[in-house]
Amino acid sequence: MDNVLRRGLAVLLAAVLMLSAAGCGARQAKEETIGRVETTEEEPTTRRDRTTKEETTEEPETSTEALTEAPTETEATATEEVTTTEEETTTEEATTAAPVALRDPEAIIDTTTTLYTYAKMQDDLQYLAAAYPDICHLYSAGKTEDGRDLWYVIFGNPEAERQIYICAATHAREYMTAQLVMRQLAFYCSSYETGNYNGIPFTEIFDKTCFYVEPMVNPDGVSISQLGEEGLYRQDLRENLRAIFQSDVNNGTAETTDYARYLVRWKANALGVDINRNYPPGWETVHERSVPASTHFKGTQPFSERETKAQVAIVESMSNPLMAISYHSYGDLVYWQYGQPEPLWSGNEQLAQHISNMTGQYLAGYSNEAGFSNWCIIDKGLLSVTVETGTVSAPLPLDQFAELWREHQFIWAMLATTY
């Protein structure tokens, strides 16, 4: 009898353990919804006229302009190193956290400071995806060397028959462009139900044409320019930053021997590669720097950088792309000439003219080789222009933002209805 009882207890105990293990492995999921804010925006004001001129040079290498603000915000630094195993770039939709309280549409994006950081952008992207889940879909196209997600958004009807790509902050110190593009995204999200452009409702415009928006192409570089060495999580990358600085000083290519100011003027990614010189068209002809530097180093080969691969993955995921717009900072002009054949030559000039008519920016001459727009035009056959914002050297001071917003608020709607 005792043996029977013992065998029975053993069987019962085994069953209990199996049920417990199954319970620990189970996951729960819940759906949460959030209301939509309706706002009414004013129609665009009259744009100023300017005389068209040709420009063939980039921003001067030397600048004595000082920042108008000292960095006051720090991003959380990781104590452990981020893994950097190379892998094929993929995109996946982000899972958003629980919805937060609805924000004032006019204050979703912080425009009271130039230090619009990666952390702020990420928080705003997650908020917009949670607040407007039908029209704002958040994805990651991979990770940077320092472990940051390369975020992009599909805005509008994700099944739209046409797509337009918008990107910003390719060069680190030109980070006000990320702030501008995020302000555009927040504006179109919050006024989607009530806004219109030239009498055409936003709901109709963005149902037919959706936007793929990558507001910060180079978040590691932006973090360096905004926050200095402490902007990087990994200690080895910080040490590499110092080595690049010393190399630039030794080679006579550093703008300044002041390390803090040198980092403020940083343009490259965390490895010292200029993302806008890392594309195939004309790559062999670029000889500005032969080693990693704060600017102008093209990398060891085309497409060598994670940020470049992410841009390629995003553009190539679009089923019917109309064009690509790349926001940069310096010169208040639009680059459109990349040696492209007809009909792309005339088409790109016309695209640049439409933007100039709205913003008052000049039409410029040739841009540098091996850039993102070169690749879009020469290799992909897409219309593509580089929009240079701001009238002074980057980083742009805060007093530039109001004018940029006035000029560029309705660009997306204009492009979607013109093409």
C-alpha positions in Angstrom: 0.0 0.0 0.0 2.9 2.4 0.9 4.5 1.7 -2.5 1.2 2.4 -4.3 0.8 5.7 -2.3 4.4 6.7 -3.1 4.0 6.0 -6.8 0.8 8.0 -6.8 2.4 11.0 -5.1 5.3 10.9 -7.6 3.0 11.0 -10.6 1.0 13.9 -9.0 4.2 15.9 -8.3 5.4 15.4 -11.9 2.1 16.7 -13.2 2.3 19.8 -10.9 5.8 20.6 -12.1 4.8 20.4 -15.8 1.8 22.7 -15.2 4.1 25.2 -13.4 6.6 25.3 -16.2 3.9 25.8 -18.8 2.5 28.7 -16.7 5.9 30.4 -16.4 6.4 30.3 -20.2 3.1 31.8 -21.1 2.9 35.4 -22.3 0.0 37.8 -22.1 -0.8 40.5 -24.7 -3.2 43.4 -24.5 -4.4 45.9 -27.0 -4.6 49.6 -26.1 -6.1 52.4 -28.0 -5.6 56.2 -27.8 -7.8 59.1 -29.0 -6.9 61.4 -31.9 -6.4 65.1 -31.6 -8.0 67.3 -34.2 -6.4 70.6 -35.0 -6.8 73.3 -37.6 -3.7 74.8 -39.2 -3.4 78.0 -41.2 -2.7 78.0 -44.9 0.9 78.7 -46.0 1.9 82.3 -46.0 3.3 84.0 -49.1 6.9 83.0 -49.7 9.7 85.4 -50.4 11.2 85.7 -53.9 14.9 85.3 -54.6 17.1 85.4 -57.6 18.2 81.9 -58.8 22.0 81.4 -58.8 24.4 78.5 -59.2 26.6 77.3 -56.3 29.4 74.6 -56.7 31.0 74.6 -53.3 30.0 73.2 -49.9 30.1 74.8 -46.5 33.6 76.3 -45.8 35.8 74.0 -43.8 36.8 76.7 -41.4 34.4 78.5 -39.1 34.8 80.5 -35.9 31.1 80.6 -35.1 30.4 79.6 -31.5 27.3 77.7 -30.3 24.6 79.9 -28.9 23.8 77.3 -26.3 26.0 75.1 -24.1 24.9 71.5 -23.8 22.5 71.1 -20.9 21.0 67.7 -21.5 22.8 64.4 -21.2 21.5 61.1 -22.6 21.7 57.9 -20.4 25.0 56.1 -20.9 25.2 52.4 -20.9 27.7 50.6 -18.6 28.0 47.6 -20.8 29.3 47.6 -24.3 26.9 47.2 -27.2 27.6 44.2 -29.4 28.7 45.1 -32.9 28.4 41.8 -34.8 27.9 42.7 -38.5 24.7 41.4 -39.9 22.5 42.0 -42.9 20.3 45.1 -42.6 16.7 44.3 -42.0 13.7 46.4 -41.0 11.1 45.6 -38.4 8.1 47.4 -37.0 8.6 48.7 -33.5 6.3 47.7 -30.7 5.0 50.9 -28.9 4.7 51.2 -25.2 1.5 52.0 -23.4 -0.1 55.2 -24.8 0.8 58.4 -22.9 -1.4 61.4 -22.3 -2.2 63.3 -25.4 0.1 66.3 -26.0 -0.6 69.7 -27.3 -0.1 69.4 -31.0 1.9 72.6 -31.1 4.3 71.3 -28.4 4.8 67.7 -29.4 8.3 68.6 -30.7 10.5 70.6 -28.4 11.6 73.7 -30.4 12.7 75.7 -27.4 16.3 74.4 -27.7 18.7 73.4 -30.4 19.6 70.3 -28.4 16.9 68.0 -30.0 18.6 64.8 -29.1 18.3 61.2 -30.2 16.5 60.4 -26.9 14.0 63.2 -27.5 13.4 62.1 -31.0 12.9 58.4 -30.0 10.4 59.4 -27.3 8.5 61.6 -29.8 8.5 58.9 -32.5 7.1 56.3 -30.0 4.4 58.8 -28.9 3.3 59.6 -32.4 3.1 55.9 -33.3 1.0 55.3 -30.2 -1.2 58.4 -30.7 -1.8 57.9 -34.4 -1.5 54.2 -35.1 -3.5 54.2 -38.3 -1.2 56.7 -40.1 2.1 56.6 -38.2 4.0 53.2 -38.3 7.4 53.1 -36.6 10.2 50.8 -37.8 13.9 50.2 -37.2 16.2 49.7 -40.1 19.0 48.3 -37.9 21.5 49.5 -35.3 24.3 52.0 -35.4 27.8 51.1 -34.3 27.0 52.5 -30.8 23.7 50.5 -30.6 21.1 53.2 -31.5 18.1 52.2 -33.6 17.9 53.7 -37.0 14.3 54.7 -36.8 12.0 55.5 -39.7 8.3 56.1 -40.1 5.7 55.3 -42.8 3.3 58.1 -42.6 -0.1 58.0 -44.3 -1.7 55.0 -45.9 1.0 52.3 -45.8 -0.8 50.7 -48.8 -0.6 53.9 -50.9 0.3 53.4 -54.5 3.1 56.0 -54.4 5.8 56.8 -51.8 8.2 59.7 -51.1 11.3 59.3 -49.0 12.4 62.1 -46.6 15.6 62.0 -44.5 17.6 64.4 -42.3 20.7 64.7 -40.1 23.0 62.8 -42.3 25.8 65.1 -41.2 26.1 65.2 -37.4 26.3 68.9 -36.8 23.3 69.5 -39.1 20.9 68.2 -36.4 18.4 71.0 -36.7 17.2 69.2 -39.8 16.0 66.3 -37.6 14.1 68.7 -35.5 12.5 70.2 -38.6 11.5 66.9 -40.1 10.1 65.7 -36.8 8.0 69.0 -36.5 6.7 68.2 -40.0 5.7 64.7 -39.0 4.0 65.8 -35.8 2.1 68.5 -37.7 0.8 66.2 -40.4 -0.2 63.5 -37.8 -2.0 66.0 -35.5 -3.8 67.8 -38.4 -4.4 64.7 -40.6 -8.2 64.7 -40.0 -8.8 68.5 -40.3 -5.9 69.9 -42.4 -5.8 70.7 -46.1 -3.5 72.0 -48.8 -4.9 74.3 -51.5 -8.4 72.9 -50.6 -7.4 69.2 -50.8 -7.9 67.4 -47.5 -4.8 65.8 -45.9 -6.8 62.6 -45.7 -7.1 62.4 -49.4 -3.5 63.5 -50.1 -1.8 61.0 -47.8 -4.2 58.2 -48.7 -2.7 58.2 -52.2 0.9 59.1 -51.3 2.6 57.9 -48.2 6.0 59.2 -46.8 8.9 57.1 -45.6 10.6 59.4 -43.1 14.1 58.9 -41.6 14.5 61.9 -39.4 18.0 61.1 -38.0 20.3 59.2 -40.5 23.3 59.6 -38.3 22.3 59.4 -34.6 25.8 58.5 -33.3 27.3 61.5 -35.0 24.5 63.8 -33.8 25.1 62.6 -30.2 28.8 63.5 -30.6 28.1 66.9 -31.9 25.5 67.7 -29.3 27.0 66.0 -26.2 30.6 65.5 -26.9 32.5 62.4 -26.1 29.9 61.5 -23.4 27.4 61.2 -26.2 28.8 57.8 -27.0 28.0 54.7 -24.9 31.0 52.6 -25.7 34.4 53.4 -24.2 36.3 52.0 -27.2 34.4 54.4 -29.5 35.3 57.3 -27.2 39.0 56.4 -27.4 38.7 56.1 -31.1 37.2 59.6 -31.2 40.3 60.9 -29.5 42.6 59.0 -31.9 40.7 60.6 -34.9 41.1 64.0 -33.4 44.8 63.6 -33.0 45.1 62.2 -36.5 43.3 65.3 -37.9 45.5 67.6 -35.9 48.7 65.8 -37.0 47.5 65.9 -40.7 46.6 69.6 -40.5 43.0 68.8 -41.4 41.4 69.7 -38.0 39.4 72.9 -38.0 40.5 73.6 -34.5 42.9 72.1 -31.9 40.2 72.7 -29.2 38.9 69.1 -28.7 35.5 70.2 -27.4 34.9 72.6 -30.3 36.2 70.0 -32.7 33.5 67.6 -31.6 30.8 70.3 -31.9 31.7 70.6 -35.5 31.7 66.8 -36.1 30.0 65.6 -39.3 30.8 61.9 -39.6 29.4 58.8 -37.9 31.0 57.3 -34.8 33.7 55.6 -36.9 34.8 58.8 -38.7 33.1 58.0 -42.0 31.1 60.7 -43.9 27.8 59.0 -44.7 27.2 61.4 -47.6 30.4 60.1 -49.3 29.8 56.4 -48.9 27.7 55.7 -52.0 29.0 54.2 -55.3 28.5 56.9 -57.9 31.8 58.8 -58.1 33.2 57.1 -54.9 36.5 56.4 -56.6 37.0 60.1 -57.4 36.7 61.2 -53.7 40.1 61.8 -52.2 39.5 64.5 -49.6 40.5 62.3 -46.6 42.4 59.0 -46.7 41.7 58.0 -43.0 38.8 58.3 -40.6 38.2 62.0 -39.8 35.5 64.3 -38.5 34.4 65.0 -42.1 35.0 63.9 -45.8 36.3 60.4 -45.2 34.5 58.2 -47.7 35.0 54.9 -45.9 36.9 51.8 -47.0 34.3 50.9 -49.7 30.9 52.0 -50.9 28.0 50.9 -48.6 30.6 50.1 -45.8 28.5 51.8 -43.1 25.5 50.6 -41.1 23.8 54.0 -41.7 24.3 53.8 -45.5 22.9 50.2 -45.6 19.9 51.3 -43.6 19.1 54.1 -46.1 19.4 51.6 -49.0 17.2 49.1 -47.3 14.5 51.7 -46.7 14.5 53.0 -50.2 14.5 49.6 -51.8 11.6 48.5 -49.6 9.4 51.1 -51.4 7.2 49.6 -54.1 6.8 52.8 -56.2 9.0 55.6 -55.0 8.5 59.0 -56.6 11.5 60.9 -55.2 13.9 61.3 -52.3 14.5 64.5 -50.4 17.6 64.8 -48.2 17.8 67.7 -45.7 21.2 69.2 -44.9 22.3 72.5 -43.3 24.2 75.3 -44.9 23.7 77.7 -47.8 19.9 78.0 -48.0 19.9 76.3 -51.4 18.8 73.2 -53.3 21.4 70.9 -55.1 19.9 69.1 -58.0 22.7 68.5 -60.6 24.4 65.1 -60.4 25.4 64.5 -64.0 22.2 62.6 -64.7 20.9 62.1 -68.2 17.6 63.3 -69.6 14.8 63.1 -68.7 16.1 63.0 -65.1 18.1 66.2 -65.7 15.0 68.3 -66.5 12.8 66.4 -64.0 15.2 67.1 -61.1 15.6 70.7 -62.1 11.8 71.0 -62.0 11.6 69.4 -58.6 14.2 71.8 -57.2 12.3 74.7 -58.7 9.0 73.6 -57.0 10.9 73.5 -53.7 12.5 76.9 -54.4 9.1 78.4 -55.2 7.8 77.4 -51.8 10.9 78.1 -49.7 12.7 80.8 -51.5 15.9 78.7 -51.6 18.4 79.1 -54.4 18.9 76.5 -57.1 22.6 75.4 -56.8 25.1 73.7 -59.1 26.8 70.3 -58.7 27.0 68.7 -55.3 29.7 66.3 -54.0 30.2 62.8 -55.5 29.3 59.6 -53.7 26.3 61.1 -51.9 22.9 59.7 -51.2 21.2 61.8 -53.8 23.8 60.7 -56.4 22.9 57.1 -55.7 19.2 57.8 -55.9 19.5 59.5 -59.3 22.3 57.6 -61.0 21.8 54.1 -59.7 18.0 54.1 -58.9 16.7 56.5 -61.5 14.8 58.5 -58.9 14.2 62.2 -58.7 16.3 63.4 -55.7 17.5 66.7 -54.4 19.6 67.9 -51.4 17.9 70.7 -49.5 20.4 72.9 -47.6 18.7 74.8 -44.8 20.0 77.7 -42.8 22.0 80.9 -43.6 24.9 80.3 -41.2 27.3 77.5 -40.4 26.0 74.4 -38.5 25.1 73.7 -35.8 22.4 76.2 -36.6 21.4 78.6 -33.8 17.8 78.5 -32.4 16.8 81.7 -34.1 17.0 79.9 -37.5 14.2 77.5 -36.7 11.1 79.7 -37.0 12.0 80.7 -40.6 12.8 77.1 -41.5 9.4 76.0 -40.2 7.6 78.8 -42.1 9.3 77.8 -45.3 9.0 74.0 -45.0 5.8 73.3 -43.1 3.8 72.4 -46.3 6.5 70.8 -48.3 5.2 67.2 -48.0 1.7 68.2 -49.1 3.1 70.3 -52.0 5.2 67.4 -53.2 2.4 64.8 -52.9 -0.1 67.0 -54.8 2.4 68.2 -57.5 3.5 64.8 -58.4 
